[in-house]
Amino acid sequence: CHLQGLRLAQRRSRVLRDRIPLTVGVFCGFNMLPRATCVAARRIGVDPAELTLVGYRGPDWPGELRLHTRSGALHTASFADYYTPHVAAWIQPRCRTCADALAEPADIALGDTWLERFYGSPGVSDLIARTPVGYDLIERLTPARLTLMEASPEEMVASQSATYRVKRPVLRGRTWLRRLGGRAVPEFPGLQLAPSTSDKLAGVRDLLTEAAYRRLGDLRHR
């Protein structure tokens, strides 16, 4: 979303085009509302009011939730244990209508490699260079700073399959629901957003799941 805004601004501003010659983006499924951190903390027995420092994806891949409290204690939970529907219910609303899974406006895009052949391999990331300036930088960093292994487009999409489910079928269903409710939806020129019946069902299911887990969290953690 930051890069989408920057690219729109650069269309109007030569100063921005000149001063920002290269962009690097990170694959993003969504960001969370602050409430998500409170829910995650309470689910592992930590009072959010006692938090002094929060880490979401450290120190190793795929990372863990790390909660530091006023007493000096460190509480941890694995990524699989803390990222549950209870937490996922608190995704930022605008993220529900975002179609960008791979930082598409970026000259260079990076992201987690969710492929089994790379599990347990530290320092391995998906990388896409989309523009001449991006290619040039990658070439200058290889092999001194980077070791490259070719991946097919199909592998790249497969590595982000969970995100693509949210960014395509669920997105089409959620935008359809927003239109039914008379709410504005963003435009994505060139992207087919007309929902199929299964897309509509995916959107309804996603909305109901979000509402149910939000309500459950409110009842349990008042």
Buried (B, 14 or more C-beta within 10 A) or exposed (E): EEBBEBBEEBEEEEEEEEEBEEBEBBBBBBEBBEBBBBBBBBBEEBEBEBBEEEBBEEEEBEBBBBBBBEEEEEBEBEEEEBBBEBBBBBBEEEBBBBBBBBBBBBBBBBBBBBBEEBEEEEEBBBBBBBEEBBEEBBEEEEEEEEEEEEBEEEEBEEBBEEBBBBBBBBBBBBBBBBEEEEEEBEEBEEEEBEBEEEBBEBBBEBBEEBEEBBEBBEEEBE
